[in-house]
Amino acid sequence: MSAKSSELDKNSKKSSQTPVISQFEKVKAFFQDIYAEFQKITWPSLPEVIGETQRVLVLVAILTALLWVFDLAVGKIVFEPIDHLAKQVNGQTTFR
C-alpha cells in the first residue's frame, strides 16, 4: 500500500509542477503561429495575376463555345427527328 500511495504522491507533485497555460496565452500563441505562417507565403506579382486571369478567361470562353456546339449538335441529332415525326403524324409534312 505504501508503494501505491508514494506513486500517487509523485503523480500529484508532477501535475502541480507542470505550468498551467491560460486560455489567453493559448489564443495569443495561436495568432502568433498564424502570423508566422503568413510570413512564409510568397504572393504573386501583379503581372502574374493578370496573366493567370487572362488564361482562365480564355479557357472559360473555349469551354463555353465547346458546350454551345455540343448542345446544338445534340439538339439536332435528338430533337430534329422527333420534330419531323411529330409533324408527319399531325399531317404537316414540311421539307427543309
Beta strands, then each sheet from edge to edge (+ up, - down):
end
